[in-house]
Amino acid sequence: MISFSQLRSGAETEAASLPPLLAQAEHLAGTVLLGEHGRRRAGLGDDFWQYRPVQEGDSLRMIDWRRSAKTGAQFVRQREWQVAQSVMLWVDQASSMGFSSDKNLPSKGDRARLLALAVAILLIRGGERVGLTGTLLPPRRGEGQILRLTEMMLRDEGGDYGTPEARAMLPHARALFVSDFMGDFDSFEAALTKAADRGVRGVCLQVLDPAEESFPFKGRAIFQSMGETISHETKKADDLQARYLERLNERKERLRALCRLTGWHCGQHHTGESTQSALLWLHRALERRT
């Protein structure tokens, strides 16, 4: 059993890493201007939508007498109906996401967590419910949910490559999957197909390091997975470049084709690129309904 000192030490380490991630995500989210989030439909809500003439069946208390007095006709004041949607997040936290080719670049995992948390902040403050796929953190509103999401995203998973969690996907919700999508493709296909069958639409964002796109390696090299379970040594790394890039492009195209088939949006982001433009694209992609 874990001792109290070990538990306290672990908790302090976890708490120490939480504020920087949250502060970064808050700052990044602040760079994106939120538009009106509700859908313009009549119903319950706090925001004025329109006036309309009184119709048969309207009660007297529905009439806006001040507006009606100005014209002599009777009008009903309608308010905007805002339905909060549920958005489910899956952020790959497997070992492969820990890769960074340069000390001046963030790891793929750090960038994925930052973008996903910033999206969550924008959505929650826009009135949406946000949670994680699976059963550990169901979608909720409120600032407290942002803290819970931050804590969960700081937990690393075992294994070289991540597998999407597709359990407990709410029907007709939206979803965001952020990963390098370098693992078993069948698991990605199964997760997206299952989600699509439940009417879930969303976004897949593939996060890659610039070196994974260019393969700048030459001469003798040892390639090892981040979990150290796979290793390959070669004397002529540059001879592998063409085959590697071909395989990478094939993987990208399979992901794009899968997203087209399931009605999802697909995007790519490199850790050397702007986080602001990536967040803006993500936010707009999640807002689109088709």
PASEBA-1860 file (N, C-alpha, C; in nm, 3 decimals):
! residues 290
1> MISFSQLR> 0.084/-0.120/0.000/0.000/0.000/0.000/0.088/0.125/0.000 ~ 0.048/0.227/-0.072/0.125/0.349/-0.079/0.124/0.420/0.056 ~ 0.240/0.473/0.096/0.251/0.541/0.224/0.197/0.683/0.214 ~ 0.174/0.743/0.333/0.123/0.880/0.334/0.222/0.976/0.270 ~ 0.351/0.956/0.298/0.453/1.047/0.243/0.459/1.035/0.091 ~ 0.445/0.911/0.040/0.445/0.893/-0.104/0.322/0.956/-0.167 ~ 0.207/0.940/-0.101/0.083/0.999/-0.151/0.093/1.151/-0.152 ~ 0.147/1.207/-0.043/0.160/1.352/-0.034/0.257/1.405/-0.139
9> SGAETEAA> 0.369/1.334/-0.155/0.468/1.376/-0.253/0.409/1.373/-0.394 ~ 0.335/1.266/-0.424/0.273/1.255/-0.555/0.170/1.364/-0.578 ~ 0.092/1.393/-0.473/-0.010/1.498/-0.484/0.054/1.635/-0.506 ~ 0.164/1.662/-0.435/0.232/1.790/-0.450/0.291/1.805/-0.590 ~ 0.346/1.693/-0.643/0.401/1.696/-0.779/0.292/1.724/-0.880 ~ 0.176/1.657/-0.860/0.063/1.676/-0.951/0.012/1.820/-0.944 ~ 0.001/1.873/-0.823/-0.050/2.009/-0.805/0.045/2.112/-0.864 ~ 0.175/2.084/-0.853/0.274/2.179/-0.903/0.269/2.193/-1.055
17> SLPPLLAQ> 0.231/2.084/-1.123/0.227/2.087/-1.269/0.094/2.138/-1.323 ~ -0.006/2.146/-1.237/-0.139/2.185/-1.284/-0.149/2.334/-1.321 ~ -0.103/2.427/-1.236/-0.121/2.568/-1.270/-0.058/2.611/-1.403 ~ 0.066/2.568/-1.437/0.122/2.612/-1.564/0.039/2.571/-1.685 ~ -0.007/2.447/-1.688/-0.089/2.401/-1.800/-0.218/2.481/-1.807 ~ -0.283/2.498/-1.693/-0.409/2.571/-1.691/-0.388/2.717/-1.728 ~ -0.280/2.778/-1.679/-0.252/2.918/-1.711/-0.226/2.934/-1.861 ~ -0.151/2.840/-1.919/-0.124/2.845/-2.063/-0.253/2.834/-2.143
25> AEHLAGTV> -0.337/2.738/-2.102/-0.463/2.716/-2.174/-0.555/2.836/-2.161 ~ -0.560/2.897/-2.040/-0.642/3.017/-2.019/-0.594/3.130/-2.110 ~ -0.463/3.149/-2.116/-0.408/3.255/-2.200/-0.438/3.230/-2.348 ~ -0.420/3.104/-2.391/-0.446/3.071/-2.530/-0.592/3.088/-2.565 ~ -0.680/3.044/-2.475/-0.824/3.058/-2.501/-0.864/3.205/-2.509 ~ -0.794/3.289/-2.434/-0.825/3.431/-2.434/-0.792/3.500/-2.565 ~ -0.712/3.436/-2.650/-0.677/3.497/-2.778/-0.784/3.473/-2.885 ~ -0.880/3.386/-2.854/-0.986/3.355/-2.951/-1.114/3.424/-2.907
33> LLGEHGRR> -1.170/3.506/-2.993/-1.292/3.579/-2.959/-1.411/3.488/-2.979 ~ -1.493/3.479/-2.876/-1.614/3.397/-2.885/-1.727/3.475/-2.949 ~ -1.796/3.412/-3.042/-1.916/3.471/-3.099/-2.036/3.425/-3.018 ~ -2.152/3.460/-3.064/-2.273/3.413/-2.999/-2.279/3.262/-3.011 ~ -2.311/3.195/-2.900/-2.304/3.049/-2.902/-2.440/2.981/-2.915 ~ -2.546/3.049/-2.870/-2.677/2.984/-2.874/-2.732/2.974/-3.013 ~ -2.828/2.886/-3.028/-2.896/2.874/-3.156/-3.019/2.963/-3.154 ~ -3.040/3.040/-3.258/-3.151/3.134/-3.260/-3.283/3.062/-3.284
41> RAGLGDDF> -3.342/3.015/-3.172/-3.473/2.954/-3.179/-3.554/3.005/-3.061 ~ -3.683/3.018/-3.079/-3.766/3.070/-2.972/-3.782/2.966/-2.862 ~ -3.786/3.016/-2.737/-3.805/2.926/-2.625/-3.755/2.988/-2.497 ~ -3.712/2.906/-2.400/-3.664/2.957/-2.274/-3.522/3.009/-2.289 ~ -3.491/3.117/-2.217/-3.357/3.173/-2.223/-3.358/3.313/-2.167 ~ -3.241/3.375/-2.156/-3.232/3.508/-2.098/-3.219/3.618/-2.203 ~ -3.184/3.582/-2.325/-3.154/3.683/-2.426/-3.275/3.707/-2.516 ~ -3.304/3.837/-2.540/-3.414/3.873/-2.630/-3.383/3.824/-2.772
49> WQYRPVQE> -3.488/3.774/-2.839/-3.471/3.728/-2.977/-3.551/3.816/-3.073 ~ -3.684/3.821/-3.053/-3.767/3.899/-3.144/-3.904/3.923/-3.081 ~ -3.977/4.019/-3.142/-4.119/4.036/-3.113/-4.199/3.973/-3.226 ~ -4.313/3.916/-3.191/-4.403/3.865/-3.294/-4.547/3.900/-3.254 ~ -4.636/3.909/-3.351/-4.777/3.938/-3.320/-4.839/3.826/-3.236 ~ -4.935/3.864/-3.154/-5.007/3.766/-3.073/-5.079/3.667/-3.165 ~ -5.072/3.538/-3.127/-5.139/3.434/-3.203/-5.241/3.365/-3.115 ~ -5.333/3.295/-3.179/-5.435/3.221/-3.105/-5.367/3.119/-3.014
57> GDSLRMID> -5.407/3.116/-2.888/-5.347/3.024/-2.793/-5.250/3.090/-2.699 ~ -5.204/3.214/-2.733/-5.113/3.287/-2.644/-5.191/3.337/-2.522 ~ -5.130/3.326/-2.406/-5.194/3.377/-2.284/-5.166/3.526/-2.270 ~ -5.244/3.594/-2.187/-5.229/3.739/-2.167/-5.092/3.772/-2.107 ~ -5.040/3.686/-2.022/-4.913/3.716/-1.956/-4.794/3.708/-2.053 ~ -4.815/3.651/-2.171/-4.709/3.645/-2.271/-4.693/3.776/-2.347 ~ -4.794/3.863/-2.339/-4.793/3.987/-2.417/-4.698/4.088/-2.353 ~ -4.618/4.153/-2.437/-4.532/4.262/-2.391/-4.613/4.392/-2.408
65> WRRSAKTG> -4.671/4.439/-2.297/-4.765/4.551/-2.305/-4.694/4.681/-2.340 ~ -4.568/4.698/-2.299/-4.496/4.821/-2.331/-4.473/4.833/-2.481 ~ -4.428/4.722/-2.543/-4.405/4.722/-2.688/-4.538/4.737/-2.762 ~ -4.641/4.671/-2.712/-4.772/4.675/-2.778/-4.832/4.816/-2.774 ~ -4.806/4.889/-2.664/-4.864/5.024/-2.650/-4.809/5.120/-2.753 ~ -4.691/5.094/-2.805/-4.629/5.185/-2.902/-4.695/5.179/-3.039 ~ -4.758/5.066/-3.070/-4.812/5.048/-3.205/-4.963/5.027/-3.206 ~ -5.018/4.998/-3.091/-5.162/4.971/-3.087/-5.195/4.825/-3.111
73> AQFVRQRE> -5.098/4.747/-3.166/-5.118/4.602/-3.184/-5.055/4.529/-3.066 ~ -5.090/4.404/-3.052/-5.037/4.326/-2.940/-4.922/4.237/-2.988 ~ -4.810/4.238/-2.910/-4.690/4.161/-2.946/-4.644/4.075/-2.829 ~ -4.588/3.963/-2.865/-4.526/3.872/-2.768/-4.375/3.885/-2.780 ~ -4.309/3.894/-2.666/-4.163/3.904/-2.663/-4.105/3.762/-2.653 ~ -4.034/3.721/-2.756/-3.974/3.587/-2.756/-3.828/3.594/-2.713 ~ -3.786/3.489/-2.644/-3.648/3.481/-2.599/-3.576/3.368/-2.672 ~ -3.444/3.374/-2.666/-3.362/3.277/-2.739/-3.356/3.145/-2.664
81> WQVAQSVM> -3.366/3.036/-2.739/-3.354/2.902/-2.682/-3.211/2.855/-2.698 ~ -3.145/2.828/-2.587/-3.006/2.783/-2.592/-2.997/2.643/-2.534 ~ -2.957/2.549/-2.616/-2.940/2.411/-2.572/-2.792/2.381/-2.563 ~ -2.746/2.353/-2.444/-2.604/2.322/-2.427/-2.574/2.184/-2.483 ~ -2.477/2.176/-2.570/-2.437/2.050/-2.629/-2.331/1.982/-2.541 ~ -2.316/1.852/-2.557/-2.211/1.779/-2.488/-2.096/1.755/-2.584 ~ -1.976/1.782/-2.539/-1.856/1.762/-2.619/-1.764/1.667/-2.543 ~ -1.725/1.557/-2.609/-1.641/1.454/-2.547/-1.498/1.465/-2.603
89> LWVDQASS> -1.400/1.464/-2.514/-1.260/1.476/-2.554/-1.185/1.345/-2.531 ~ -1.100/1.310/-2.626/-1.000/1.205/-2.605/-0.865/1.262/-2.645 ~ -0.774/1.271/-2.547/-0.640/1.322/-2.569/-0.541/1.208/-2.545 ~ -0.471/1.170/-2.648/-0.375/1.060/-2.641/-0.264/1.095/-2.543 ~ -0.247/1.010/-2.440/-0.145/1.034/-2.339/-0.047/0.917/-2.330 ~ -0.037/0.842/-2.440/0.055/0.729/-2.443/0.199/0.777/-2.462 ~ 0.292/0.685/-2.454/0.435/0.720/-2.458/0.476/0.790/-2.586 ~ 0.418/0.752/-2.700/0.458/0.812/-2.827/0.438/0.962/-2.828
97> MGFSSDKN> 0.343/1.010/-2.747/0.314/1.154/-2.744/0.419/1.232/-2.667 ~ 0.510/1.164/-2.603/0.616/1.232/-2.529/0.733/1.274/-2.616 ~ 0.726/1.247/-2.747/0.839/1.274/-2.836/0.852/1.422/-2.870 ~ 0.976/1.470/-2.867/1.011/1.604/-2.916/1.150/1.595/-2.976 ~ 1.167/1.646/-3.096/1.296/1.635/-3.165/1.392/1.747/-3.128 ~ 1.343/1.846/-3.055/1.426/1.963/-3.023/1.386/2.016/-2.886 ~ 1.485/2.058/-2.808/1.457/2.108/-2.673/1.373/2.235/-2.675 ~ 1.370/2.305/-2.788/1.291/2.427/-2.799/1.148/2.400/-2.845
105> LPSKGDRA> 1.117/2.275/-2.869/0.982/2.238/-2.910/0.912/2.163/-2.797 ~ 0.781/2.183/-2.780/0.707/2.103/-2.682/0.692/1.960/-2.733 ~ 0.666/1.869/-2.645/0.634/1.734/-2.688/0.496/1.734/-2.753 ~ 0.468/1.629/-2.829/0.336/1.619/-2.892/0.226/1.614/-2.785 ~ 0.255/1.545/-2.675/0.157/1.534/-2.568/0.127/1.668/-2.502 ~ 0.232/1.746/-2.476/0.211/1.878/-2.416/0.127/1.967/-2.506 ~ 0.156/1.964/-2.636/0.079/2.047/-2.728/-0.066/1.998/-2.737 ~ -0.084/1.866/-2.740/-0.220/1.811/-2.747/-0.302/1.849/-2.625
113> RLLALAVA> -0.243/1.839/-2.507/-0.314/1.876/-2.383/-0.349/2.025/-2.382 ~ -0.254/2.108/-2.425/-0.277/2.252/-2.426/-0.394/2.288/-2.517 ~ -0.394/2.236/-2.638/-0.501/2.268/-2.733/-0.636/2.215/-2.686 ~ -0.638/2.091/-2.637/-0.764/2.031/-2.592/-0.821/2.107/-2.473 ~ -0.735/2.146/-2.379/-0.784/2.218/-2.262/-0.832/2.359/-2.299 ~ -0.761/2.424/-2.390/-0.804/2.557/-2.435/-0.940/2.549/-2.505 ~ -0.959/2.446/-2.587/-1.090/2.424/-2.651/-1.197/2.404/-2.545 ~ -1.166/2.324/-2.444/-1.263/2.297/-2.337/-1.302/2.426/-2.265
121> ILLIRGGE> -1.205/2.513/-2.240/-1.234/2.640/-2.173/-1.329/2.724/-2.258 ~ -1.301/2.733/-2.388/-1.388/2.810/-2.477/-1.529/2.754/-2.478 ~ -1.541/2.623/-2.487/-1.673/2.561/-2.496/-1.751/2.575/-2.366 ~ -1.685/2.550/-2.253/-1.753/2.559/-2.124/-1.800/2.701/-2.097 ~ -1.715/2.798/-2.129/-1.754/2.937/-2.107/-1.855/2.985/-2.210 ~ -1.873/2.905/-2.315/-1.979/2.934/-2.411/-2.109/2.862/-2.377 ~ -2.112/2.794/-2.263/-2.234/2.729/-2.218/-2.245/2.581/-2.246 ~ -2.139/2.521/-2.300/-2.143/2.379/-2.334/-2.105/2.291/-2.215
129> RVGLTGTL> -2.141/2.165/-2.225/-2.094/2.064/-2.130/-1.976/1.991/-2.195 ~ -1.868/1.976/-2.123/-1.748/1.911/-2.178/-1.700/1.804/-2.081 ~ -1.661/1.690/-2.136/-1.606/1.582/-2.054/-1.511/1.498/-2.136 ~ -1.470/1.386/-2.079/-1.380/1.294/-2.148/-1.458/1.173/-2.198 ~ -1.410/1.113/-2.306/-1.470/0.989/-2.351/-1.450/0.883/-2.243 ~ -1.535/0.781/-2.244/-1.528/0.682/-2.137/-1.621/0.720/-2.024 ~ -1.593/0.668/-1.906/-1.684/0.688/-1.792/-1.622/0.765/-1.677 ~ -1.495/0.805/-1.688/-1.427/0.868/-1.574/-1.469/1.012/-1.550
137> LPPRRGEG> -1.502/1.085/-1.655/-1.538/1.226/-1.638/-1.648/1.263/-1.737 ~ -1.773/1.245/-1.697/-1.886/1.279/-1.786/-1.891/1.429/-1.812 ~ -1.956/1.469/-1.921/-1.965/1.612/-1.954/-2.040/1.691/-1.848 ~ -1.981/1.805/-1.811/-2.044/1.898/-1.717/-2.010/2.040/-1.758 ~ -2.083/2.134/-1.700/-2.052/2.276/-1.718/-1.969/2.324/-1.600 ~ -1.925/2.451/-1.608/-1.868/2.517/-1.491/-1.717/2.516/-1.481 ~ -1.666/2.612/-1.403/-1.523/2.627/-1.385/-1.461/2.505/-1.317 ~ -1.538/2.441/-1.229/-1.487/2.322/-1.162/-1.453/2.211/-1.259
145> QILRLTEM> -1.529/2.203/-1.369/-1.502/2.101/-1.469/-1.370/2.127/-1.540 ~ -1.334/2.254/-1.557/-1.205/2.287/-1.618/-1.091/2.234/-1.533 ~ -1.101/2.248/-1.402/-0.997/2.195/-1.312/-0.991/2.043/-1.319 ~ -1.108/1.980/-1.323/-1.110/1.833/-1.331/-1.049/1.785/-1.463 ~ -1.079/1.853/-1.572/-1.021/1.817/-1.701/-0.869/1.832/-1.698 ~ -0.822/1.939/-1.638/-0.677/1.962/-1.628/-0.610/1.848/-1.554 ~ -0.665/1.809/-1.442/-0.608/1.702/-1.363/-0.603/1.570/-1.440 ~ -0.712/1.540/-1.511/-0.719/1.414/-1.585/-0.621/1.414/-1.702
153> MLRDEGGD> -0.602/1.529/-1.766/-0.513/1.535/-1.881/-0.365/1.523/-1.844 ~ -0.334/1.543/-1.717/-0.195/1.532/-1.673/-0.156/1.389/-1.639 ~ -0.249/1.298/-1.649/-0.219/1.157/-1.620/-0.166/1.087/-1.744 ~ -0.052/1.026/-1.733/0.006/0.952/-1.846/-0.052/0.812/-1.853 ~ -0.060/0.759/-1.975/-0.107/0.623/-1.996/0.011/0.533/-2.026 ~ -0.007/0.407/-2.004/0.097/0.311/-2.039/0.088/0.274/-2.186 ~ 0.191/0.208/-2.235/0.192/0.162/-2.374/0.255/0.262/-2.467 ~ 0.306/0.211/-2.578/0.371/0.297/-2.676/0.272/0.390/-2.746
161> YGTPEARA> 0.154/0.335/-2.781/0.058/0.413/-2.861/-0.079/0.410/-2.795 ~ -0.152/0.519/-2.812/-0.282/0.531/-2.749/-0.393/0.466/-2.830 ~ -0.497/0.425/-2.758/-0.616/0.367/-2.819/-0.736/0.452/-2.779 ~ -0.812/0.501/-2.875/-0.926/0.587/-2.841/-1.026/0.515/-2.753 ~ -1.081/0.589/-2.659/-1.185/0.538/-2.571/-1.320/0.577/-2.630 ~ -1.400/0.478/-2.667/-1.527/0.508/-2.733/-1.648/0.464/-2.651 ~ -1.624/0.427/-2.525/-1.738/0.388/-2.441/-1.814/0.512/-2.395 ~ -1.941/0.491/-2.366/-2.028/0.595/-2.308/-2.036/0.722/-2.392
169> MLPHARAL> -2.025/0.708/-2.524/-2.040/0.824/-2.612/-2.188/0.862/-2.616 ~ -2.219/0.984/-2.581/-2.357/1.029/-2.578/-2.411/1.047/-2.719 ~ -2.530/0.996/-2.748/-2.586/1.011/-2.882/-2.595/1.157/-2.925 ~ -2.554/1.184/-3.047/-2.564/1.316/-3.109/-2.478/1.423/-3.040 ~ -2.380/1.378/-2.962/-2.285/1.473/-2.903/-2.180/1.508/-3.007 ~ -2.086/1.593/-2.969/-1.970/1.620/-3.052/-1.846/1.566/-2.981 ~ -1.738/1.547/-3.055/-1.619/1.487/-2.995/-1.493/1.544/-3.059 ~ -1.386/1.539/-2.982/-1.254/1.580/-3.031/-1.153/1.474/-2.992
177> FVSDFMGD> -1.086/1.416/-3.092/-0.978/1.320/-3.069/-0.847/1.388/-3.108 ~ -0.751/1.392/-3.016/-0.620/1.453/-3.043/-0.513/1.348/-3.018 ~ -0.435/1.318/-3.121/-0.337/1.210/-3.114/-0.238/1.225/-3.228 ~ -0.130/1.146/-3.224/-0.046/1.137/-3.343/-0.099/1.033/-3.440 ~ -0.196/0.953/-3.394/-0.259/0.849/-3.475/-0.156/0.758/-3.541 ~ -0.052/0.726/-3.465/0.055/0.639/-3.514/0.034/0.493/-3.470 ~ -0.064/0.469/-3.386/-0.086/0.335/-3.334/-0.167/0.247/-3.427 ~ -0.226/0.144/-3.370/-0.306/0.049/-3.446/-0.425/0.120/-3.509
185> FDSFEAAL> -0.428/0.125/-3.641/-0.532/0.204/-3.707/-0.670/0.141/-3.692 ~ -0.675/0.011/-3.675/-0.804/-0.056/-3.659/-0.878/-0.002/-3.536 ~ -0.802/0.032/-3.429/-0.866/0.083/-3.308/-0.926/0.221/-3.332 ~ -0.857/0.303/-3.411/-0.913/0.434/-3.446/-1.040/0.418/-3.530 ~ -1.033/0.327/-3.626/-1.147/0.303/-3.713/-1.267/0.254/-3.634 ~ -1.244/0.164/-3.540/-1.353/0.111/-3.459/-1.416/0.219/-3.372 ~ -1.333/0.305/-3.315/-1.383/0.411/-3.227/-1.466/0.512/-3.304 ~ -1.416/0.557/-3.419/-1.490/0.656/-3.497/-1.618/0.598/-3.555
193> TKAADRGV> -1.612/0.472/-3.599/-1.732/0.408/-3.653/-1.839/0.393/-3.546 ~ -1.797/0.353/-3.426/-1.891/0.339/-3.314/-1.954/0.474/-3.279 ~ -1.870/0.578/-3.277/-1.922/0.711/-3.248/-2.020/0.757/-3.355 ~ -1.984/0.737/-3.481/-2.071/0.779/-3.592/-2.204/0.706/-3.588 ~ -2.203/0.579/-3.548/-2.326/0.502/-3.538/-2.421/0.559/-3.433 ~ -2.367/0.632/-3.337/-2.449/0.695/-3.232/-2.481/0.842/-3.266 ~ -2.449/0.881/-3.389/-2.480/1.017/-3.431/-2.380/1.121/-3.384 ~ -2.265/1.074/-3.333/-2.162/1.167/-3.284/-2.080/1.217/-3.402
201> RGVCLQVL> -2.059/1.348/-3.407/-1.973/1.409/-3.509/-1.865/1.488/-3.438 ~ -1.749/1.499/-3.503/-1.643/1.569/-3.434/-1.521/1.595/-3.519 ~ -1.408/1.601/-3.452/-1.282/1.641/-3.514/-1.170/1.548/-3.470 ~ -1.089/1.507/-3.565/-0.963/1.438/-3.535/-0.849/1.534/-3.566 ~ -0.765/1.562/-3.467/-0.649/1.648/-3.489/-0.523/1.564/-3.471 ~ -0.447/1.550/-3.579/-0.323/1.474/-3.575/-0.208/1.569/-3.541 ~ -0.142/1.544/-3.429/-0.031/1.628/-3.384/0.100/1.555/-3.409 ~ 0.189/1.619/-3.485/0.317/1.558/-3.520/0.432/1.655/-3.493
209> DPAEESFP> 0.548/1.597/-3.466/0.670/1.676/-3.453/0.726/1.704/-3.593 ~ 0.789/1.820/-3.615/0.843/1.849/-3.748/0.937/1.742/-3.803 ~ 1.015/1.678/-3.714/1.107/1.574/-3.759/1.033/1.452/-3.812 ~ 0.912/1.429/-3.760/0.832/1.317/-3.809/0.779/1.345/-3.948 ~ 0.773/1.470/-3.986/0.727/1.506/-4.119/0.840/1.506/-4.222 ~ 0.962/1.539/-4.178/1.072/1.553/-4.274/1.170/1.437/-4.274 ~ 1.177/1.361/-4.162/1.272/1.251/-4.148/1.414/1.296/-4.186 ~ 1.476/1.382/-4.103/1.606/1.441/-4.137/1.727/1.355/-4.098
217> FKGRAIFQ> 1.707/1.228/-4.070/1.813/1.142/-4.016/1.901/1.087/-4.127 ~ 2.031/1.080/-4.097/2.129/1.029/-4.194/2.230/0.940/-4.122 ~ 2.293/0.853/-4.203/2.399/0.769/-4.148/2.347/0.664/-4.051 ~ 2.435/0.623/-3.960/2.400/0.520/-3.863/2.304/0.578/-3.760 ~ 2.198/0.505/-3.732/2.099/0.553/-3.636/2.027/0.436/-3.572 ~ 1.984/0.458/-3.451/1.900/0.360/-3.380/1.766/0.427/-3.353 ~ 1.661/0.373/-3.409/1.527/0.425/-3.387/1.459/0.340/-3.280 ~ 1.410/0.407/-3.178/1.351/0.337/-3.065/1.220/0.405/-3.026
225> SMGETISH> 1.119/0.323/-2.998/0.991/0.379/-2.956/1.007/0.444/-2.819 ~ 0.918/0.539/-2.788/0.927/0.612/-2.662/0.912/0.520/-2.542 ~ 0.840/0.411/-2.560/0.825/0.314/-2.451/0.935/0.210/-2.449 ~ 1.030/0.221/-2.542/1.147/0.134/-2.552/1.110/-0.013/-2.576 ~ 0.995/-0.036/-2.638/0.955/-0.174/-2.668/0.988/-0.212/-2.812 ~ 1.014/-0.111/-2.896/1.047/-0.136/-3.037/1.177/-0.064/-3.069 ~ 1.267/-0.135/-3.138/1.396/-0.075/-3.172/1.441/-0.123/-3.310 ~ 1.502/-0.032/-3.385/1.553/-0.067/-3.518/1.683/0.009/-3.542
233> ETKKADDL> 1.787/-0.064/-3.579/1.917/-0.003/-3.606/1.947/-0.010/-3.755 ~ 2.002/0.097/-3.808/2.038/0.101/-3.949/2.168/0.178/-3.967 ~ 2.242/0.143/-4.071/2.366/0.215/-4.101/2.343/0.328/-4.201 ~ 2.229/0.326/-4.268/2.197/0.429/-4.366/2.053/0.476/-4.344 ~ 2.039/0.563/-4.248/1.905/0.611/-4.214/1.840/0.684/-4.331 ~ 1.922/0.755/-4.411/1.865/0.831/-4.522/1.802/0.741/-4.627 ~ 1.843/0.612/-4.632/1.782/0.519/-4.726/1.636/0.488/-4.688 ~ 1.600/0.515/-4.563/1.465/0.485/-4.515/1.368/0.601/-4.537
241> QARYLERL> 1.422/0.717/-4.572/1.339/0.836/-4.577/1.221/0.823/-4.672 ~ 1.246/0.779/-4.796/1.139/0.770/-4.896/1.029/0.674/-4.852 ~ 1.070/0.557/-4.801/0.970/0.459/-4.757/0.891/0.510/-4.637 ~ 0.963/0.576/-4.544/0.896/0.630/-4.425/0.792/0.735/-4.463 ~ 0.830/0.829/-4.548/0.738/0.935/-4.588/0.618/0.880/-4.664 ~ 0.642/0.776/-4.743/0.531/0.711/-4.814/0.432/0.650/-4.715 ~ 0.486/0.581/-4.614/0.400/0.520/-4.513/0.325/0.626/-4.433 ~ 0.392/0.735/-4.402/0.328/0.843/-4.327/0.214/0.904/-4.407
249> NERKERLR> 0.237/0.928/-4.535/0.131/0.984/-4.620/0.014/0.888/-4.634 ~ 0.044/0.758/-4.640/-0.063/0.659/-4.645/-0.148/0.664/-4.518 ~ -0.081/0.679/-4.403/-0.154/0.687/-4.276/-0.241/0.812/-4.270 ~ -0.187/0.923/-4.315/-0.265/1.047/-4.318/-0.388/1.035/-4.406 ~ -0.370/0.975/-4.523/-0.482/0.960/-4.616/-0.587/0.865/-4.560 ~ -0.545/0.758/-4.493/-0.642/0.668/-4.430/-0.723/0.741/-4.324 ~ -0.656/0.827/-4.248/-0.726/0.903/-4.145/-0.825/1.001/-4.207 ~ -0.782/1.070/-4.313/-0.873/1.163/-4.381/-0.993/1.089/-4.440
257> ALCRLTGW> -0.966/0.973/-4.501/-1.075/0.896/-4.562/-1.174/0.847/-4.456 ~ -1.122/0.805/-4.341/-1.207/0.759/-4.232/-1.294/0.873/-4.180 ~ -1.236/0.990/-4.168/-1.312/1.105/-4.122/-1.421/1.144/-4.222 ~ -1.388/1.139/-4.349/-1.490/1.168/-4.451/-1.604/1.069/-4.442 ~ -1.572/0.942/-4.424/-1.672/0.836/-4.418/-1.765/0.852/-4.298 ~ -1.710/0.896/-4.186/-1.789/0.906/-4.063/-1.845/1.045/-4.039 ~ -1.817/1.138/-4.130/-1.870/1.273/-4.114/-1.793/1.360/-4.018 ~ -1.668/1.323/-3.989/-1.584/1.401/-3.899/-1.494/1.493/-3.979
265> HCGQHHTG> -1.440/1.596/-3.912/-1.339/1.683/-3.971/-1.201/1.631/-3.933 ~ -1.105/1.650/-4.021/-0.969/1.602/-3.997/-0.871/1.716/-4.016 ~ -0.777/1.730/-3.923/-0.676/1.834/-3.934/-0.541/1.784/-3.887 ~ -0.436/1.852/-3.930/-0.300/1.821/-3.886/-0.238/1.945/-3.823 ~ -0.154/1.921/-3.722/-0.084/2.030/-3.655/0.056/1.984/-3.620 ~ 0.154/2.072/-3.645/0.293/2.043/-3.608/0.329/2.123/-3.483 ~ 0.408/2.065/-3.397/0.441/2.131/-3.271/0.520/2.259/-3.290 ~ 0.574/2.282/-3.409/0.646/2.406/-3.435/0.556/2.517/-3.488
273> ESTQSALL> 0.427/2.488/-3.504/0.333/2.585/-3.561/0.260/2.663/-3.452 ~ 0.186/2.763/-3.493/0.114/2.850/-3.402/0.001/2.775/-3.331 ~ -0.003/2.790/-3.198/-0.113/2.731/-3.122/-0.242/2.808/-3.144 ~ -0.232/2.939/-3.165/-0.351/3.022/-3.181/-0.429/2.984/-3.306 ~ -0.358/2.965/-3.418/-0.427/2.928/-3.541/-0.488/2.788/-3.530 ~ -0.418/2.697/-3.460/-0.472/2.562/-3.441/-0.598/2.565/-3.357 ~ -0.597/2.645/-3.250/-0.714/2.655/-3.163/-0.832/2.717/-3.237 ~ -0.806/2.819/-3.315/-0.913/2.883/-3.391/-0.975/2.785/-3.489
281> WLHRALER> -0.891/2.705/-3.556/-0.943/2.605/-3.649/-1.027/2.501/-3.575 ~ -0.977/2.454/-3.461/-1.049/2.354/-3.383/-1.185/2.406/-3.338 ~ -1.186/2.528/-3.288/-1.311/2.585/-3.238/-1.413/2.598/-3.349 ~ -1.369/2.643/-3.464/-1.461/2.657/-3.578/-1.507/2.520/-3.629 ~ -1.416/2.423/-3.631/-1.452/2.290/-3.678/-1.556/2.225/-3.586 ~ -1.543/2.246/-3.456/-1.639/2.189/-3.362/-1.774/2.261/-3.368 ~ -1.774/2.385/-3.413/-1.897/2.460/-3.427/-1.976/2.417/-3.548 ~ -1.908/2.367/-3.651/-1.978/2.326/-3.773/-2.057/2.200/-3.744
289> RT> -2.175/2.193/-3.798/-2.265/2.079/-3.771/-2.258/1.975/-3.880 ~ -2.194/2.007/-3.994/-2.190/1.910/-4.103/-2.049/1.893/-4.149
END
